[in-house]
């Protein structure tokens, strides 16, 4: 499974463990502003008792994204406008395509039956690679381009809003204090970036205190 260290992927990790999957957790540093989320991913994998693999990618063209280029300003939209202003500067070109391909490669190598991703089509920032149709297309790629017969692409959170994801995380006993969602990094979440605002909305609507 692809593990970023955020709320969604952590929930998927514990969802997979609860269903008895033998999980290989894969995360990647691709030049993003900070490595804070990688520390969270490693801690989550350790806590769940699963295998953890970390990759470093050098793709210099990703600097078109404000998640990679520190010279760009991160968007700080009002909550009501997030996802309604077109594709934001935080979009990382082809990131989920690359990550899914890496997941398929790992699955093919170890004979896995599924690749699990924390993609979500609701409460997102209008990223084109978070849509159901994109993952339906990836499912065809997985079946046509690997030797794993019946390899599935699983996105269990695809149609859940953030509040539902928080409730599911609580049900699964996800160590929420280990998760990291803030785009800026640092010692504590900034509370101003789109990701922080969406996370705060989810916890508030779920009636759960955010330990981060």
N, C-alpha and C positions, 0 to 999 in steps of 0.2 A: 504494500500500500504506500501511497504518497503521503508523507507526513511533514507538514510545514511547521508545526508547533503551535498553530492557532486553534481557536475553539472548534471549528468545523472538522479539521482533520483529526484532532484529539478525540472528538466524539465518534468519528468513523473508526479510529483505532480500537476504542473500547467496544464499539458495536461488533467489530470483527472478532475480537477476543471472546466476547460473550457468546458468539455463534460457533466457537470452537475452531476457528481458523488458526493455522500455524502461520504467523505473520512475519513477513520480512518488511520492515519499515525503511523506506528510502526517502532521504531528504537531500537537498542540494543548495549549495551557495553559488549564486550566479552573478555576484557583484552587487547585490542589494545593499541599501544604505547601512545596514547593521547586521550583525550575526546573532543578535539577541534571540531571534526566533529559532535558530539552530540549537541553541542551548536548551530551549524549551522542548524541541523535538527529541533531543537526546535524553532528557530527563523523563519525558513521557514514555518513550520506548523502554527505558530502564525500569520505570515503575510498572509498566504492563508486562514486563518479562519477555519481550520479543526481540528478535534480531534487529540490529540497527546498522544501516549503511549510509555513509555521507559522501557526497560527490562535490567536487569543485569544477565549475564550468567557466570557461573564459570566452564569452560571447560579447565582444566590445560594442556591437551595434545595439545592444539593449539599453545603452545610455539615452536612447530616445525616451525612456520612461523616467518619471520623477522618482520611482522607487529605486532606481539605480543611480541616476545622476543627482548628486547632492547639490549641484548648482541650481537645480530647478526647485521651485516652491511646490510643496505638497498642497493639494486642494483642501480647503476648509469650508465646504458647502454647508448651508443649513440642512438639517436632517430631511426636511420635506423636499429638497431638490436633489438629493443624492440619487443617482441612477436616471435622472431626467435631463441631464445636460449633455448627452452624447457620451462617447467613449472618453473617460478621463485620462489625465496625464499619467496616472498610476498604472495604466495598462502596460504590461510587459509583453512585447510582440512575440507571439507563438509560445509563450511559456508553458501553458497547459498541454500544447501539442508535444513539445519537447519532453516534458515530464511524463506524459502518458506513454510516449515512445520508450523512454527509459524504463518505465514500469513494465511495459510489454516485454522488453528485452530481458529484464530480470525474471519475469514470470516464465518466459520461454526457457531460460537457462536452468531454472530450478524445478520446472514442471508444475508450476502453480495453476490453480483452476480459475483465478480471478485477479484482476487489478482493481483496487479500491481507491476512490478519490473523493475528496470532500467538496466536490462542486455543488454550487447552490444557485438556482436561477431566480430566487426571491431575495429581497433585501441585499442585492448586489449593486455594484457600481457600473452596470451596463457593459461589463466585459463580454466580448463576443465569444470567448472560449469558456463561458459558464452556462451555455444554453443546452437544453436537452438534445436538439438536433446535432450539435457538435459531438456529443457522446454517443449518439446513435451511429454516426458515421465512424467513430473510433471503434465501435463494436464490430463493424464490418472489417475494418483494418485488422483487428485482433484475430479474427477468424480466418482471414485470407492470408495474413502475412506471418503467422507463427506456426510452429509445429504442435502447439498445445491445442488439441481438439476441444472445441467448446469453451475456449478461454472467454471469460465474461468480463465486461467493464461494469463495475458496480458503483453507483452514485447514490447511496442511501439517503442523502440529505437534499437531493435535488429540488424537491418541491416543498420543503419545510421552511418556514420563516425563522428568524433568529430566536424568537421566543420559544418556538417548538424545539429548536436545536438545544437551547439551554435546558429545557425540561428533560429532553432525552439524555443530555449529558449528566444531569443530576440522577436520573433513573439508573444510568449505567455506572454511576460512582466515578466519573471522570475527575481526576485531581485538577480542578479548574484553576487552582492557584499556580499551576505549572504552565498554563497556556499563555501565549503572547499574541496579541492582535495588532498592536500599534505600529503604524508605518514608520515612525521616527526612531524607534529603539530607545536607548537610555535606560535609566534605572526604574522609572515608572511610566505607564502609558500617558501620552500627552493629553488625551481627552478631547482633542480638537480635530484630528484627521478623520476622514470618512470612516475608516475601519473602527476607530474608537467609538464614534457616534452610533454606528450600526450595532456594535457589541453592547453599548450601554442601553440602547433601545430594547434589545433582546432580553437582557437581564431584568430591566424594569418591567416589561410586559409579562415576563414569566414570574415576577414576584420573588426573584432570587437575588441575593446580595452577591456582587461580583468580587471575589477574593483578590483579584488583581488590582 
